[in-house]
């Protein structure tokens, strides 16, 4: 179980990484074989069915998505803490509400990430 400080720091660093658009910085939070799901992924790359596995595959997708949306910035709304997980509630483009659920391994790396849209 991670503590409140871990979740608060993770959330702040995760938002800052995304706002930097630095793909290596973003990927540094994730285990090599993590799983990612997203409704945006399902629309952007329909063949994936909205699911990818592994830093390489997800990194390629995120690089394309960031290139397609250079104005992308996240604004934090709330951090919801669990036992081995956290949900970051934030605003995306055009103040659209988003949330992402993260499940962590014993080393504090993300092993599952599930994006949600309003």
C-alpha positions, 0 to 999 in steps of 0.5 A, spaced: 500 500 500 502 506 498 501 512 502 498 519 501 504 522 500 506 517 494 499 518 491 499 526 491 507 526 489 505 521 483 499 525 481 503 532 481 509 529 477 504 525 472 500 532 470 507 535 470 509 530 465 503 530 460 504 538 460 511 537 458 509 533 452 516 529 454 514 522 452 520 519 456 518 522 462 511 520 461 513 513 460 517 513 466 511 512 471 509 505 468 512 498 468 514 495 462 508 491 461 503 495 463 496 495 460 492 501 458 485 502 456 482 508 453 475 511 450 480 516 446 484 510 444 478 506 441 476 512 437 483 514 435 486 507 433 479 503 432 483 496 431 486 496 438 479 496 441 481 501 446 486 497 449 494 496 449 499 493 453 507 495 454 510 501 454 513 501 447 506 500 444 503 505 448 509 510 447 508 510 440 500 511 441 501 517 446 507 520 441 502 520 435 496 523 440 501 528 443 503 530 436 495 531 433 494 535 440 500 539 441 495 544 445 494 539 450 494 541 457 491 537 463 489 541 469 488 537 476 481 537 479 482 531 485 486 526 487 482 520 489 486 515 493 485 507 494 489 501 497 494 500 491 491 505 486 489 512 485 484 516 481 486 522 478 480 527 476 483 532 471 480 537 466 483 536 458 482 540 452 476 545 452 476 543 460 473 536 458 472 532 465 477 526 465 479 521 470 484 516 470 485 510 474 492 507 476 494 500 479 501 500 482 506 494 483 510 493 489 515 498 486 511 504 485 510 503 478 503 503 474 501 496 472 494 498 469 492 505 467 484 506 465 482 513 462 475 515 463 471 521 459 465 525 461 
